[in-house]
Amino acid sequence: MAPVLCAALLMASCSSKKVATTTETAKQERKIDDVSTFRTLSMDKATFTLVNAYGNQTSLNGSIRIARDSIIICSITPFVGVNMEFARIGIDKEGITILDRINKRYFKLSFEEAQARLGMAMNYNAFESIFTDRVFIYNKPYIPMVSDFKVTSLGDQVLLAYADNSVSQEFYFDASKNMVSGMIASGNRYSMRWNYSDFAVYNNVNFPKRFALKIAGPDFHRQINVQYKDVELDRDRSFEFKVPSSYKQVSLDELLKEL
């Protein structure tokens, strides 16, 4: 179940000449502002494909709904057109919750708990930014400005880089000022790399319909590919996410054993 692993592993992983002309900076800052204009974002027909370390693939269908600066909800169904939901993932300001509809169980982990275990401060803004092709600083709640980064010209691409004592980040923009890939690494132990493709215009926003995320650590390597058939911006939807009182709380390992 690709998006479950995507969210769970994301919680668990976590000398070029500098060129920054006024024109380049202005264009990049407009890009950051442009992609933040949506209120809600819906991808009702999505395909999630998990690729394991051996190249084996598992594909599932579902949907993704995002209420800006509030919650991300991923709903997983076995087949296109089938309304039966067998798993749901919610990511909000507090942390991540995964519901196993079949076995009536759930897993919950707050961002505070994740930081205590992993020593890496992730937050909701980082998750929403990766899902929506936006620049972020991993431990900050706000949308950063170009001035927060080292800006480097790489042929027809522009690199925005950020680093502190433990974490480094990179964001690459193409000649059309679309962010096409990103990376975050915690020392030499954990890294995540993602890229976007098949851009289309929705409400004057250039948004990718394909998203691939690679996660690597000392003892695992996974890739998740997400493809959207269509994207809707600012559609009024229900974003209610509740854990039924009858569900049993379990560990992530227990949850994934039967999913």
PEQUI-V519811 format. One record per helix or strand of 3 or more residues. SS is the DSSP state (H for helix, E for strand). FROM is the first residue (numbers start at 0). LEN is the number of residues. If there is no record, write none. Layout:
SS_FROM_LEN + SS_FROM_LEN
//
This chain:
H_1_11 + H_21_13 + E_39_12 + E_56_11 + E_70_7 + E_84_8 + E_94_6 + E_104_6 + H_110_8 + H_123_8 + H_145_3 + E_149_5 + E_156_7 + E_166_7 + E_178_8 + E_189_13 + E_204_13 + E_219_9 + H_251_7
//
